[in-house]
Amino acid sequence: MLWGYFAMDLRRRVARARSAPDLGASTIEWVIITGILVAIAVAVGLVIYNMVTTQAESINIPDAPGGGGGGGGGAP
């Protein structure tokens, strides 16, 4: 009875080992695809960041009238 269990367990392990390369190849493909998508997302994010930064730096903000240095001291 015990030998039958070991034989069945050995067959199960051999079957799992034979199917493992297929699972490994699929995993590698998903890792590559995910890496490419992350790289594209980073590139798009950098382009958007640079565009926003350039536009923000081109905004001309005039100085406040009278110098704008009021500290609210209370004495006129």
Secondary structure, DSSP 8 states (H G I E B T S, - for coil): -HHHHHHHHHHHHHHHHHHHHHHHHHHHHHHHHHHHHHHHHHHHHHHHHHHHHHHHHT------GGGS-----S--
